[in-house]
Every structure is written in structure tokens, then in C-alpha cells.
């Protein structure tokens, strides 16, 4: 295999790992807890900017890019910090969007948050360099003597290693009693509240957990491509993740990972090879049209996705079962006549 094809496939594996982390985070929010977070890409961007700022070092005077702070932390610490900052942002936005707002209005609130965040970053140039974004982000472990192709395969393996670790946490959460309580709040929040479940607490937990995974996915992506700008995190990017969840199967960890493989990687990469049969820009717009049609097709014909969420069935514990108590007769004894006294 030529070096160009190796570079291409290694890059696809990195993008696949990043997308899997992202859809797992969004699936915990949407598929498990029922939160329609249309600002999900904001938390991925937060992780990306955190990784960039914490590895670029302080901005030199007169540099072409300006940003707040700046440090030169090693990659593992910067990666953890990216997840932490995205999680803290999730707490702030969650307290705004999840408190005293009905579930059907939360999606609108998060969409507004996404638009506000994009506008703020674009106009405050000193925050993270405005619409130009940040570039020249150092590649982690690049000084170990890797070649161009060998480094890409190393980074692809490292990304999949992070996915394996994240899957342990995701699986632990979604299959735990806490995950079952989140599903109960998703299906019928009034019934869950009636049996003593803290609906806000459950949703905040899912929201913060998903935000942390989003931040880690953004950090891995920006450390690989070396640049990030506001044009890379508009709300249509969140729509791609939602489509992957719908196609794979909301609420199923392996299902949404399959959706991340099929939609952002296979489906979108296939549409990139369409011939330019019209004016420039038409083919790019057609990609979004096809993603929309794919989402509608699954919502109409297979709403539970390719790998549906398993229905939870629990067998009663034999140790807690008791033998039924004997029924005491309260009427007249057998053979006794019932009637009025003469």
C-alpha cells in the first residue's frame, strides 16, 4: 500500500475514533437521558480550544494569533484538562437549560446557546483569535522520531485506545442502576419523580458526562489536525452526530458506534467522490441534503435504528419472594345455613 493510502486510512481511523467518542457522549445525553442537546458541538469546540491554548504556550507579542492564557502542558494533562473544562461548561449551561424548562423546549435553548457561542467567539478576537481560529498546535509525541505515515498510525492507535477506555466508563454508566434511572426519567419523568428520582440530578449527570466526552473528542481532533476555527463547529455538525445516533440506534452503545462509522465516515466520505456535475458548492450542499434524507428515512422506516436499544427485563429475586399468606374466611362456616331466624 502506498504512503498516500496509508495516510488516508490512518486519518479515517482517527476521525472514526473522534466521532465514536462524540456520539457516545451525545447518546448518554439524548439516547439515555432524553436531552436534545443541539449545542453539543460547543462542548467539543471547548475541548479543542482548551487543548490548543494549553499546548501552544503564551502568545508572543505581535503574534498573528491572540488568545487568553497559554501554557505548555504535556499531552495527557492537556487532554484531561480539555474534558474537565468542557464538563465545567456543561454544569453552567445545564443549570440554565435544564432547570425550569420543559424537555420539549430544551432543544431550542441549546440551539440558541450554540448560536450565541459562535457569535461571541467570532467577534471577541482576543478570546481565541476570532474567526481565524488557532493554528500551529503542536502534535503530541511528535519528538519521538516517527515518520509522517508512522506517526499517523501511532496516533490512530492512541485514539482507539482512548475510545476503549471511554467505552468502559460508558458501558458502566449505561448498564448501571443510574443508567436505568436515566432511562426512566427519559420515558416518563412524572412517574420517575413519583417514586423519588431526582430528575434534574439525573439529567445533569448525563449532561456533564456527555460534555466531558465531547471535550476529549475535540481535544484529540485538534491535536491531530493542528488547527481549529469557529467555521468547524457550526450547529450542522451536531446534526451529523444526531443522524449517526438515529441510524445506529439511540440508547445502544455499540449501535451508535456503528452509526458513527456509517454516517460521518462511510456515507459522507462516499459523497465526497461525487463528480462536479453542477456549479461549485452544489455538491457540498448536496451532502447535507443526503444526510437529511438519510435521517428522515430512518425516522420513518426504522426509528429504533440498525441496532435497537435492548428492552430491560428483570427477573424477581427468589430470596425476596414470599409465600402467599392463607386467605381467612370471613363468611359463615361450610355447611352452615344462612337465613332469618324464625
C-alpha positions in Angstrom: 0.0 0.0 0.0 1.3 3.4 -0.9 2.2 6.0 1.7 -0.7 8.2 0.5 -3.3 5.4 1.0 -1.8 4.7 4.4 -2.1 8.3 5.4 -5.7 8.4 4.2 -6.8 5.3 6.1 -4.9 6.3 9.3 -6.7 9.7 9.1 -10.1 8.0 8.7 -9.4 5.8 11.8 -8.5 9.0 13.8 -11.7 10.6 12.7 -13.7 7.5 13.4 -12.4 7.4 17.0 -13.2 11.1 17.5 -16.7 10.6 16.1 -17.3 7.5 18.3 -16.3 9.4 21.4 -18.7 12.3 20.4 -21.7 10.1 19.7 -21.2 8.2 22.9 -21.3 11.5 24.8 -24.4 12.6 22.8 -26.0 9.3 23.2 -25.8 9.5 27.0 -27.5 12.8 26.8 -30.1 12.1 24.1 -30.4 8.4 23.9 -30.2 7.6 27.6 -31.5 10.7 29.4 -33.6 12.2 26.6 -31.9 15.6 26.4 -32.0 17.2 22.9 -28.6 18.9 23.1 -28.3 20.9 19.9 -25.3 22.7 21.4 -23.2 19.6 21.6 -20.6 20.9 19.1 -19.9 23.8 21.5 -18.5 21.4 24.1 -16.4 19.6 21.5 -15.1 23.0 20.5 -14.4 23.9 24.1 -12.2 20.8 24.4 -10.4 21.7 21.2 -9.7 25.3 22.2 -8.6 24.1 25.7 -6.1 21.6 24.2 -4.8 24.3 21.8 -4.3 27.0 24.5 -2.7 24.6 27.0 -0.1 23.4 24.5 0.6 26.4 22.3 2.3 28.3 25.2 1.8 32.0 25.9 1.1 34.1 22.8 4.2 36.1 21.7 3.8 39.9 21.5 2.7 40.9 18.0 1.8 37.3 17.0 -0.7 36.7 14.2 -2.9 34.8 16.7 -4.0 36.0 20.1 -5.8 34.1 22.9 -6.3 34.1 26.6 -3.8 32.4 28.8 -1.4 29.9 27.2 0.7 27.1 28.6 2.9 24.2 27.5 1.4 21.2 29.3 2.2 17.7 28.2 -0.5 16.0 26.1 -2.1 13.7 28.7 -2.6 16.6 31.1 -4.0 18.9 28.4 -6.3 16.1 27.3 -7.7 15.7 30.8 -8.0 19.4 31.2 -10.0 19.6 28.0 -12.5 17.1 29.3 -12.6 18.9 32.7 -13.2 22.4 31.1 -16.0 21.0 28.9 -17.5 19.3 31.9 -17.5 22.6 33.9 -19.1 24.4 31.0 -21.7 21.6 30.9 -22.6 22.4 34.5 -23.1 26.1 33.8 -25.2 25.6 30.6 -27.0 22.7 32.2 -28.2 24.8 35.1 -29.5 27.3 32.5 -31.1 24.9 30.0 -32.3 22.0 32.3 -33.8 23.9 35.2 -37.4 25.1 34.9 -37.5 24.4 31.2 -39.7 21.7 29.7 -38.0 18.9 27.8 -39.6 19.9 24.5 -38.1 23.5 24.9 -34.6 22.4 25.9 -33.6 21.7 22.3 -34.5 25.3 21.5 -32.5 26.6 24.4 -29.4 24.7 23.4 -29.7 25.8 19.8 -29.7 29.4 21.0 -26.7 28.7 23.1 -24.8 27.3 20.1 -25.6 30.4 18.0 -24.6 32.7 20.9 -21.3 30.9 21.5 -20.4 31.1 17.8 -21.2 34.8 17.6 -19.1 35.6 20.8 -16.1 33.7 19.6 -16.2 35.2 16.2 -16.4 38.8 17.5 -14.2 38.7 20.5 -10.8 38.4 18.7 -8.8 38.3 21.8 -10.6 35.3 23.2 -9.4 32.6 20.8 -8.3 34.6 17.8 -11.7 35.3 16.4 -12.9 33.8 13.1 -9.3 32.9 12.1 -9.1 30.4 15.0 -6.0 28.8 16.3 -3.3 27.0 14.3 0.2 25.6 14.6 -0.9 23.5 17.5 1.9 21.1 18.4 1.4 17.4 17.7 1.7 15.2 20.8 4.7 12.8 20.9 6.0 14.2 17.6 9.5 14.3 19.0 9.8 10.6 19.4 11.2 10.2 15.9 8.2 9.0 14.0 7.9 9.4 10.2 4.9 11.1 8.7 2.9 7.9 8.0 4.1 6.0 11.1 3.1 8.9 13.3 -0.5 8.9 11.8 -0.8 5.1 12.6 0.6 5.7 16.1 -2.0 8.5 16.7 -4.8 6.3 15.2 -3.9 3.6 17.7 -3.7 6.0 20.6 -7.2 7.4 19.6 -8.6 3.9 19.6 -7.0 3.3 23.0 -8.8 6.3 24.4 -12.0 5.0 22.9 -11.5 1.7 24.6 -11.0 3.4 28.0 -14.1 5.6 27.4 -16.2 2.6 26.5 -15.5 1.1 29.9 -17.0 4.2 31.5 -19.9 4.5 29.1 -20.8 0.8 29.5 -20.5 1.1 33.3 -22.9 4.1 33.3 -25.5 2.9 30.8 -25.9 -0.5 32.4 -25.8 0.6 36.0 -28.9 1.4 38.2 -28.0 5.1 37.5 -28.4 4.4 33.8 -31.7 2.7 34.3 -32.9 5.7 36.4 -31.9 8.0 33.5 -34.0 5.9 31.1 -36.9 6.0 33.5 -36.7 9.8 33.6 -36.5 9.8 29.8 -39.5 7.6 29.3 -41.8 9.2 31.9 -40.3 11.9 34.1 -43.5 12.2 36.2 -43.6 8.5 37.1 -39.9 8.6 37.9 -40.3 11.6 40.1 -43.3 9.9 41.8 -41.0 7.1 43.0 -38.4 9.5 44.4 -36.0 10.0 41.5 -34.2 13.4 41.2 -35.0 14.3 37.6 -32.7 17.3 37.5 -29.9 15.5 39.1 -30.1 12.6 36.6 -30.2 14.9 33.6 -27.3 17.0 34.9 -25.2 13.9 35.4 -25.9 12.7 31.9 -25.3 16.2 30.5 -21.9 16.7 32.3 -20.8 13.1 31.4 -21.6 13.8 27.7 -19.9 17.1 27.8 -16.7 15.6 29.2 -16.6 13.0 26.3 -17.3 15.8 23.8 -14.3 17.8 25.2 -12.0 14.8 25.0 -13.1 14.1 21.4 -12.4 17.8 20.4 -9.0 17.7 22.0 -8.0 14.6 20.2 -9.1 16.0 16.9 -7.4 19.4 17.2 -4.1 17.8 18.4 -4.2 15.7 15.2 -5.1 18.3 12.6 -3.2 21.2 14.3 -5.9 23.9 13.8 -9.4 24.8 14.8 -11.7 27.7 13.8 -15.4 28.7 14.5 -16.3 27.6 11.0 -15.6 24.0 12.1 -18.2 23.9 14.8 -21.4 25.2 13.5 -24.7 23.6 14.6 -25.0 21.4 11.4 -22.0 19.4 12.8 -24.2 18.4 15.7 -26.9 17.3 13.3 -24.4 14.7 11.8 -24.0 13.2 15.3 -27.7 13.1 15.8 -28.1 11.3 12.4 -25.4 8.8 13.5 -27.4 8.0 16.7 -30.7 7.7 14.8 -29.1 5.3 12.2 -27.2 3.2 14.7 -29.8 3.0 17.4 -30.4 5.5 20.2 -29.6 4.2 23.6 -27.4 1.4 22.4 -23.6 2.0 22.9 -22.5 -0.4 20.1 -25.3 0.8 17.9 -24.3 4.5 18.0 -20.7 3.5 17.4 -21.9 1.7 14.3 -23.8 4.9 13.3 -20.5 6.9 13.7 -18.9 4.5 11.3 -21.7 4.6 8.7 -22.7 8.3 8.7 -19.6 10.6 9.2 -17.1 8.1 7.7 -18.7 5.8 5.1 -21.7 7.9 4.0 -20.0 11.4 4.0 -16.7 10.1 2.6 -18.6 8.4 -0.3 -20.4 11.6 -1.2 -17.1 13.4 -1.4 -16.3 11.4 -4.6 -19.4 12.6 -6.4 -18.5 14.3 -9.7 -18.8 18.0 -10.0 -21.8 18.0 -12.2 -23.0 21.5 -11.3 -21.8 24.9 -10.1 -19.2 25.0 -7.3 -20.7 24.4 -3.9 -23.7 22.4 -5.2 -22.1 19.0 -4.4 -21.1 20.2 -0.9 -24.7 21.3 -0.3 -25.9 18.0 -1.7 -24.0 16.2 1.1 -26.2 17.8 3.7 -29.3 17.1 1.7 -28.4 13.4 1.6 -27.7 13.3 5.4 -31.1 14.9 6.0 -32.8 12.4 3.7 -31.0 9.5 5.5 -32.1 10.8 8.8 -35.7 11.1 7.6 -35.7 7.6 6.1 -34.6 6.0 9.3 -37.0 8.0 11.4 -39.9 6.9 9.1 -39.0 3.3 8.3 -36.7 2.2 11.2 -36.9 4.7 14.1 -35.1 2.4 16.5 -32.0 2.2 14.3 -30.0 -0.7 13.0 -29.1 -2.0 16.5 -32.1 -1.1 18.7 -31.8 -0.4 22.4 -32.4 -3.6 24.4 -35.5 -3.6 26.4 -34.7 -4.1 30.1 -36.4 -7.1 31.7 -35.6 -8.1 35.3 -36.5 -11.3 37.0 -37.7 -11.2 40.5 -35.2 -12.2 43.2 -36.2 -15.6 44.6 -34.8 -14.5 48.0 -37.3 -11.7 48.2 -40.3 -13.7 47.2 -42.6 -14.8 50.0 -45.2 -17.5 50.0 -48.7 -16.0 49.8 -50.5 -15.8 53.1 -53.5 -18.0 53.6 -56.9 -16.4 53.0 -59.0 -16.4 56.1 -62.7 -17.0 55.6 -64.8 -14.1 56.9 -68.2 -15.6 55.9 -70.2 -18.4 57.5 -68.6 -21.8 58.1 -69.0 -24.5 55.5 -72.4 -26.3 55.7 -73.9 -23.5 57.9 -77.3 -22.3 56.7 -77.8 -18.6 56.2 -81.2 -17.1 56.7 -83.5 -15.2 59.0 -84.3 -16.5 62.4 -87.8 -17.9 62.8 
